[in-house]
Amino acid sequence: MYNSLISRDKKLAVIGLGYVGLPIALAFAKKLDVIGFDINKDRVELMKKGIDPSKELESSAFEGCSIEFTADLDVLRQANFFVVAVPTPIDSHNTPDLSPLLAASRTVGKVLKKGDFVVFESTVYPGCTEEDCLPILEELSGLKGMVDFKIGYSPERINPGDKERTIEKIVKVVSGCGPESLEEVAKTYELIIEAGVHRAATIKVAEAAKVIENTQRDLNIALMNELSLIFDLMDIDTYDVLAAAGTKWNFLKFFPGLVGGHCIGVDPYYLTYKAQQLGYTPQVILSGRRINDSMADYVAKKTVQMLIKNDKSPKHTKVLIMGVTFKENVADIRNSKVADVVSALKEFMVNVDIVDVHADSHEVEHEYGFKLADQIGNDYDAVIVAVSHDEYKQLNGDYFRSIMKENPILIDLKNLYNKYNLIGIEYWSL
């Protein structure tokens, strides 16, 4: 397969052209002939014009690429190496939602041919590729997996907003359904991954590695959040404590905060779901999840307490929230915990304005039911800086005083500002 791809006798296809799929497709398209497939025709049309619908890539990223963008199944039939990179979210009950992945498996199954390869990049629980996706591929193609076609798994390691650690510079984990398929998959990815690839022992190992990467980070942030809750009761500044503890060489530098997005706040539930299916209820992982999922309500309650302390009746106050994306310097609003802060404040009858220099107001309204404010006013009782966009890091006390009324309150969730330079402003951070 590898030799046929580099000789351009065969084509590689990427199914799902979002934050993960498009960078992968364009990276491969600088080396191979690629088909970029997505079911969203509007997104396909934008990509044909060299526009990234996710607003992550510049138009220059499309230059010098041998790629055909399409939503046409007949075009997809021309490919022989398929990379599936569709979202794997959770539902309202924190249960894995495999519907996009299973739909993509059905799509590939309809065009699968003898000798083809299918590699999944979507985050899943261990066993999903072979137990859930493979049977669909076999049923719709009429072919036998491992015999007529090969499968593999290579978990995505895209970091949205990171211009330094791009896809080429991050070590890639790869796996296959046997030694030969592993080597074919590994060599194919080595074409684009400058940092090299790690050959995992099995597909399940690669799947498990992905979910624990973010589970580990989730738990470390949960510890910081719990420490923040404790230190707030003690009237101790959490960041002062972390700065002191951080002078020890082996102290891990994690910080408290809202945990949203499509990875850290989601992946642990894939692991716990599978564990519970097997009869084991995780204790530590779910405890960390409960803490992190509770932080939005905690921030809202703390804000209301500070308003009341300053003789401000919540229903007669106005609060500005700056930032609604799940992390800094991106437009991605998926699973944003800032939206939970908004909802919690509104339950207290607080009037809320939300702004974000990167998010799209129509997308925010569609996803969460509220619009972004057209402009920032000058009559706020409190301001919550929720996301550390670069544009917000340059703000100072004069600015915040200019947009707030008497007894101003600044909630700095990312510890962006020096509290000692905010004279006349009541300051609080996690």
MINU-563057 format. One record per atom (N, C-alpha, C): residue in one letter; x, z, y. Coordinates in pm, whole numbers, plus 50000, padded with zeros to 5 digits. Each point is the difference from the previous one (the first is absolute). Layout:
<sites>
aXZY...
</sites>
This chain:
<sites>
m500835000049879m499175000050121m500865000050126y501005008850003y500855001250119y500644986650036n500574993349900n500664987150026n499014989650050s498785000149948s498984990550044s499555002850142l500025012750039l499615003650137l501064995550100i501275002849969i501044996650097i500244984950007s499654992949893s500114985450003s498764993750063r499035008550031r498724996150063r499144991349909d500265000949869d499114993549904d498715008049985k500075013050030k498835008649995k499865007750131k498795004950024k499725007050126k499655014649975l500295007950099l499645014250000l498805001950092a499055008349960a498835002850083a499905014950027v499585003550122v499735013950036v498515001150027i499345008949930i498565002050015i499775012650082g499404998450117g499815011150093g501074999750107l499634996050123l501004997750105l499835009850115g499985012749966g499905010450101g501385005250039y500085012950031y501255006250043y501104998749896v499624999649873v500984998949892v500224985549960g498924993049973g500104986549944g500654989750089l499675000150129l500534989650088l501525000850014p500595011750027p501475000450007p500674995549871i499415003549887i500574995849872i499924984949985a498834994450033a499814985649988a500984992350088l500195004650123l500904993050092l501465001549957a500345011649945a501375001949951a500294990549886f499084998949906f500184990849888f499994985550047a499194997150103a499854986350047a501254994650068k500955008850029k501284995350054k500934995649887k499615003149875k500834996749884k499294990749901l498665000949995l499214992949900l498804993250063d499304992049921d498714994650042d498935010449969v499235003850102v499085011349988v498584996050039i499045005849930i498594998950037i499545013950043g499525001050122g499475012650050g498494999849991f499425008549914f498564999749973f499335012650053d498904998150072d499205011350047d498534995650004i499105009149965i498584996449997i499394999650140n500705005750099n499505000150137n500434987150070k499054990750014k500334986950055k500455000650145d499455009550076d500415001350141d501465004150009r500425009249914r501415004149998r500904988349959v499534992249903v500784988549954v500234990150114e498954997650078e500124990650112e501015004950103l500015013050026l500975005650095l501424998249948m500195002549872m501344998849943m500484985549998k499094990849985k500374985850008k500564996650137k499615007850101k500484997950138k501215008750032g500525006949898g501165008550023g499675013250065i498795005049977i499575012650058i499765010149889d500605011650013d499785010849904d498775007950041p498924999649923p498795007450037p500225014950010s501005005149931s500295014350002s500885004150118k500474990050075k500805002350122k501335007049972e500534997949881e501275006049964e501164990350018l499764987249974l501064990050002l499884990750120e501154996450055e500034990250109e499814985949942s499664990850085s499794986249955s501284994049941s501145005050044s501284995049949s500175002849851a499285010149947a500105003349858a499474988849912f499154991350056f499404989149925f500904987649997e501024999950084e500864988250013e500914998549878g500224987649960g500894997149888g499455004249865c498675001349991c499375004549875c499264988549932s500204998849870s499264990249921s498795007049940i498925000450076i498835007749956i498714992850038e499055000549909e498674994550025e499005011449994f499335002550113f498995010650005f498654994249960t499285007349916t498744994549950t499065011049951a498734996649995a498985008349936a499374992349886d500634988749964d499484990649901d500605002949862l499145002649903l500455003149865l500734988349937d499604987750033d500664988349942d501454998950045v500295004250122v501395000050049v500795010549925l499385011649976l500665011049929l500404996049858r499264990749941r500294995549863r501394993849989q500554995750110q501314993449998q501155009849976a499725012850013a501065010149987a500225004149855n501195005449974n500335004849865n500525014449999f500345005050118f500475013850013f499125006550106f499205009849959f499015005950090f500405014350037v499975002850129v500255013550051v498715005150062v499475010949946v498735005550048v500295011850093a499584998850126a500315010150101a498765003650081v498955003749930v498755003650068v499925015250019p499145004750091p499905014450024p499425007449879t500405012549987t499415009149899t499635013050072p498855000450063p499585011850077p499355010649911i499465010250064i499175009949932i498634999950065d498985004849928d498665000450057d499755013450069s498775002450041s499665012150074s500165012749917h500104998449869h500195011549911h501465001349956n500894992950068n501445000149968n500294994749860t499154991049954t500184993549870t500594986150021p500994995949921p500584986750015p498944989049999d500114991050096d499114988450007d500814987749958l499814996049876l500764988849946l499334986550019s498884999850072s499244987550010s500814988450057p500825001850107p500814988550046p501014995549896l500605009549929l501014996649899l499384992849881l498865004949954l499354993649886l499464986250038a499544998650125a499544986850047a501174990250005a501165004850047a501194991450004a500454996449859s499865009249907s500354997249859s499094989149944r498725000650037r499064989549955r500384986550060t500415000250126t500414987550066t501194993949928v501005008249972v501194994949932v499664995749858g499145007749933g499614996549863g499384986249989k499314995750104k499334986850000k500994988450009v501215002850051v500974989050020v501255001649913l500015010249915l501185003249921l500244989649891k501284996849979k500394990049901k501095005649908k500204993649889k501065004349909k501354999550071g500775010549980g501345000550060g500045006650137d498835003050057d499965005950135d500405014750000f500355004750120f500325014050023f499025005950102v499615012549980v499165007150097v500665013450029v500355002450126v500635012550040v499095007050101f499685012449975f499145007750089f500855008750092e499625000450129e500695008350098e499125011450051s498704999149977s499065009950052s500265013749937t499885010550080t500205013649951t498885003849904v500385004849881v499015003749897v500495012349927y499155005649914y500435011049913y500734994149879p500865007849937p500724995049882p499044995549891g500204987749954g499164994449894g499014989850049c499764999450131c498964991250053c500284985249974t501254995850021t500344985949981t499674995249860e500395008049901e499814995849861e498615003349945e499395010650051e498715004349946e498794994250073d500144997150129d498874995250079d500124985350040c501224996150042c500184986350050c500254989849888l500845003649907l500354990749892l498784995049921p499065008849962p498824995149926p499194989750078i499945001550132i499284990250082i500724986649999l501315000450014l500784987649996l499794992849866e500025007649892e499844994049868e498594994449980e499015007550044e498624995749979e499694987050075l500414999150125l499644988450081l500894987949974s501205002349953s500914988749972s499884995249856g499535008749912g499974996649858g501375000449937l500965006050072l501385000749952l500345014249956k501095001349927k500455013049952k501195004750083g499845011850061g501085005750078g501215003049915m501184999250059m501315002149936m500394988349910v498994992449956v500284988549913v499904987050080d498814997650057d499784987650076d500435001350146f499935012050053f500445002350138f500615014050008k500785002250106k500705012750016k499475007550123i500095013249994i499595008050114i501145009350042g499935004650124g500985009350052g499395008350112y500755009550047y499545008450110y501185003150091s499814998150129s501055002750098s499345006150123p499975013350010p499265006550107p500514996450139e499074997750090e500384996450137e500725011650068r500934996450087r500705010050081r500074995250144i498884995150050i499914995650138i499765012250089n500735001050110n499815010950095n499524994250132p498664999550023p499474993950122p500615006050126g500324991350093g500555004450127g501515002150001d500624999749882d501445002349989d500734986650010k500724998250110k500714987450021k501425000449944e500435011849957e501335001449944e499994998349847r499135007949933r499914999449854r498944989849960t500354987450016t499104989249963t500054997949848i499134991549949i499864998249856i501334996649933e500824992150067e501274995749939e500995011549985k499845010550083k501005010750007k499615012449922i498904999549925i499545011549923i500114996749851v500675008749926v500144997949855v498624998549936k499874990249912k498714996949938k500015004149853v498985007549959v499835003449860v499264988649931v500504995549886v499344989249926v499855004249854s499034994049934s499795002749857s499344987949936g500104999549868g499394989049927g499445005049867c499374991149926c499375003749873c500984998949883g501264997850030g501044999249898g501314996650068p501115000449928p501324997550060p500114986350068e499484989749936e500124986650057e499174998550127s498765004949995s499154998950119s500545008650113l500565011649968l500605008650102l501114992650073e500824993149925e501124993050062e499534988450087e498984993049956e499454989150080e499405005150131v499265011149989v499415006050120v501095005150093a501005006749944a501095005750080a500764989150074k500354989349931k500754989250064k499204993450111t498704998949978t499144993950103t499995008550127y499855013149985y500005008850118y501395001050064e501034998749919e501365000650055e500274988650098l499194989649993l500124989050096l499755004750143i499155010050016i499615004150136i500415014350036i500345008249902i500325014050028i501515001950009e500515000850122e501435001650022e500515013449948a499165010150007a500415013549958a500085001449848g499504990149928g500055000349855g498715005249937v499894998549869v498815004549929v500385010349894h499075008849972h500175009949893h499104995949885r500584997849884r499254996049882r499425012449932a498725002250014a499355011649938a499864997749850a499975011049925a499964999049854a498734993449950t498875003250062t498714994249958t499124998050123i498894993149980i499034998150107i499425013550044k499695008749904k499455013250034k500985008350083v501284998849969v501015007350077v500004995350145a499924986950019a499984994550136a498745004350074e498865000149931e498745004450061e500095014750041a500565008149910a500135014350028a500975002650115a501084992450005a500985001850107a499364997950137k499144990150009k499354997250127k499135011650046v499145005149911v499085010450044v500715013150031i501125002949934i500665012750031i500854999150126e500424988050040e500724998750128e499175006050113n498764996050008n499165004750109n499385013749972t499845003449872t499525013449966t501025010550045q501274997249978q501055009250043q499965002050151r499884989150073r499955000950147r498745007550045d498894997349934d498745006650033d500125015249985l500625004349892l500145014349975l500945006650100n501064993150038n500915005750099n499325001550137i499184990350035i499275001150127i498955010949991a499375001349883a499015010649981a500645013750020l501225001949951l500705012650022l500215002450148m500414989850073m500205001450145m498685003450070n498924993749955n498705002950061n499575014449972e500245004749879e499645013849970e500855009850080l501294996750014l500865008450084l499495000250144s499544988450048s499474999250136s498795009150018l499125000249899l498835008750005l500425014750008i501005003649919i500475013849996i500695003950132f500894991250046f500755003250121f499115000550124d498934992250000d499065000550113d499365013950008l499675005849884l499445013549997l501015010250050m501284997149982m501065009250042m500474997250143d499414989850062d500414995950136d501484996050004i500404992549896i501364994649991i499924984850007d500894993950074d500054985450011d500604994249871t499214992149928t500454994349872t501254991650016y500064992050104y501164991150018y501265007850035d499845011450068d501175008550025d500545005449867v499085003749911v500405005049868v500704989049921l499434988050001l500584988949923l501364996050055a500165000850133a501304996850060a501065009949954a499625012749991a500955010149955a500314998449852a498964998649917a500204998449856a500744987149968g499794989850082g500604986949976g501514999750017t500595010950052t501465000450011t500665002149865k499235003949899k500555001449865k500104986149936w501134997549935w500304986349954w498984994349902n499335008449922n499094994749899n498545002550032f499715003250127f498605001650040f499414986250029l498894996849935l499394986850013l499224999150130k500204989150074k499414998650132k498624993249992f499005008149971f498614995650005f499315007750112f498874994350048f499305005950113f498505000149975p499285009250064p498555000449984p499344988150067g498774996949959g499284989050065g498824995249919l499274990650057l498884993749931l500554990149899v499475000049880v500504991249893v498934989849965g500154988050056g499044989449971g500704987749945g499444988450028g500604987649953g499604996549859h500584989249951h499614994649869h500965004049890c500915009350026c500975004049897c500015015049975i500565007650095i500225014349975i498705007549974g498964996750076g498735007049983g499144994549887v500474989649933v499204993349897v500665000949862d501294996949994d500684998749871d499895012349910p500115012350055p499895011749911p498705000549922y498924994850058y498725000449932y499984990649878y500834989650002y500104991249884y500645007549883l501015008050031l500685007749896l499095011149947t499345007350090t499155011049955t498784995049924y499504988350039y498864994149928y500364997349855k501154994049979k500424996849863k500295012849922a500625009950065a500295012649933a498725006949955q498974999850086q498735006349965q499304992649887q500164986849997q499464992349888q500615004549867l501245004250005l500735004149880l499845015049972g499175006750081g499695013949973g500815010250075y500834995550096y500805009550078y499614999350147t499695011550058t499665000650142t501235004550078p500604991250079p501205003750077p499715011250098q500915009250012q499825011550089q500724997850133v501294997549995v500804998850122v499614987850082i499844988649933i499704987550071i498675000950073l498965004849933l498685000750062l499965010750109s500785010649983s500085010250104s500594994050128g501064992249985g500594993350115g499044990450066r499244992849920r499024990750053r498925007350080r499565011649949r498975007650072r500495004550137i501245004550005i500575004350128i500084988350097n500564988949956n500164988550089n498664994250044d499044999749910d498694994650037d499245009250095s500425012650009s499295009650086s500565000450142m501124993450024m500685001750128m499234994150119a499224989749978a499234994150110a498975010150052d499315006749909d499045010350041d500715011650071y501175003449951y500765010950062y500374996550144v500464987850022v500374995650136v498785000450092a498874995249950a498775000050082a499585014250036k500025009049902k499615014050026k500965006750097k501284997249985k500995005850092k499764994950141t499684987350015t499724994350131t498805006950064v498945001749923v498805006550052v500285014550038q500775007049920q500365013850032q500755000850132m500904990550022m500765000050125m499124996650119l499034991149980l499064996850107l499195012550038i499485006849900i499195012050025i500835010950066k501245001549955k500915009950058k500194997550149n499954987450040n500174996350141n498674998450072d498955006849946d498665000150061d499414986150013k500274991649901k499454986550000k499004999049884s498744997750031s498984998549897s500194986649929p500164999949867p500304987449929p499094988450036k498685002350009k499094988850024k500074994750143h500705007450088h500184995450137h501444995750027t500764998549893t501404996150017t500244985749954k501144995050042k500384986349967k501465000149951v500204994749881v501335000249938v500464985649977l501264997450032l500604987049974l500905001049878i499824990849906i500894999049884i500834987350015m501315001749996m500914988550016m500594996549865g499584988549947g500494995349870g498965001749891v499724989249928v499045000649890v500534993349874t501134993150009t500594993749881t500575010949909f500274996449874f500445010349906f501455004150021k500784991950073k501385003750031k500434992850128e501185003150047e500474994650127e500324985249994n499754993450112n500444986250025n499474989749901v498825002549943v499334990349915v498544998750045a499354989449954a498584997950032a499095004649887d500585004749892d499265003549879d499205012950021i498694999149982i499135011850019i499435005149868r500434994449888r499425004049872r500265014749970n498945006949959n500085014049962n500665008450109s499664997150125s500565007650111s499325013650008k500795010649996k499465013550011k499675003650144v500454991850094v499605002050140v498504998150013a499464990549923a498554997850002a499265012549955d500595007749908d499385012549956d500025010550111v501064999850082v500065009150115v498884996650098v499804987150023v498934995550090v498655004949949s499734997949872s498725004249943s499805015050011a501055007649972a499905014650005a499745004850143l500654994150097l499775003950139l498584996850043k499504988649956k498644996250037k498965009349938e500335005949885e499105009849940e499905012650086f501065002650078f499975011150095f499414995850134m499454987850007m499364994650120m500994996750111v501274999149965v501024996350100v499904985150030n500114996350125n500044985950040n501424994949982v500154989149927v501334995349962v500234985650043d501144997650064d500504986650026d501184997749907i500114988049945i501124996749912i500674987550051v501325000150008v500764988250040v501134997849901d500464987849992d501164996849916d500584986750047v501294999950024v500654987950053v500204989349894h499805003449873h500234990349893h498724996249924a499055009049990a498814997549918a499044990450067d499214993249918d498974990950048d498665007450004s499354999850116s498775007850018s498894995449907h499914987049975h498954995049911h500225004849856e501265000249957e500315004949866e499705014949988v500325007550106v499735014450000v498505002549991e499224992650078e498555001849999e499424996349864h500504989349942h499504995649869h500325010349892e501205006050008e500445009149896e499455014250018y499935004450128y499685014150023y498775002550088g499454989550058g498765001750075g500165004350144f501215000250052f500185003050142f500954989850063k499854998050130k500824990450072k501175006950068l501014992250030l501095005050083l499604998850146a500425009350083a499704999650143a500774988450064d499374993650097d500644988750069d501195004650083q499885012050057q501095005350081q499995015249998i501105005850037i500125014650003i499485005250134g499165010349993g499435005750121g500915010550061n499445008350089n500795010550065n499275013450002d499055001749907d499175011950003d499935007049864y501125000249928y500005005949866y500325015050007d499355007349912d500305014249986d501175002349906a500184990949908a501125001049905a500404986149954v501254998749963v500524987549944v500675003349867i499674992149897i500645001249870i500854987549978v501315001649995v500884988849967v500195000549848a499364990449932a499915000649854a500984990949928v500504989750068v500894990349937v501204997850092s501194999749942s501214999050083s500414985650026h499084992250057h500374986650044h501115001050105d500884990350001d501105000350097d499505001250143e498854993650028e499465000250136e499615014150044y499715008849906y499585013650034y501195009550015k501124996449942k501165008950003k500565001850140q499734990150089q500585000450133q499165008150099l498845004649959l499115007250092l500545013950030n499585005650115n500505013250039n498885008650058g500365011850044g499025009350052g499224994550119d500694992950089d499314994350117d498884990649956y500294992049898y498974990749952y498805007549945f500255009649914f498885007149938f499195007950103r500685006050097r499275007050105r499134990550081s500464987550013s499264990350082s498704995349934i499885001749868i498794995249932i499105011549954m500425012650034m499205011449957m499525008450118k498945007549976k499435008950100k500775013350001e499425010150065e500675012950007e500115006249860n500985008749985n500285006349871n500194989649889p500924990750021p500194989249901p500595005049869i499624993249892i500465003549865i500614987649935l501205001449948l500654988849930l500245004049855i499424992349909i500205001849855i500974989049956d501195004149965d501084990549967d500255000549849l499294991749924l500075000849854l501344995249944k500744992350077k501274994449950k501215006550065n499785010550079n501105007150065n500874990550082l499344991750080l500714990050079l500595005550129y499435010750051y500345004450135y500635013950000n500855002250098n500625013050018n499025009350071k499525009949929k498965008750056k500475007350125y501315001850014y500525007350115y499984991550128n499784986949983n499914991150117n498564997150040l499065006649933l498584997450025l499385011450081i500555002550117i499555011150085i498544997950039g499215010649983g498594999250039g499104994149894i500554996849885i499214994349890i500075009349880e498865003449944e500015007949877e500314990549884y501025003449926y500554990949899y499865006049861w499694991349904w499975004249859w500424988449911s500755003349898s500394990049901s499865006149862l499904991549899l499935004949863l501275007949964
</sites>
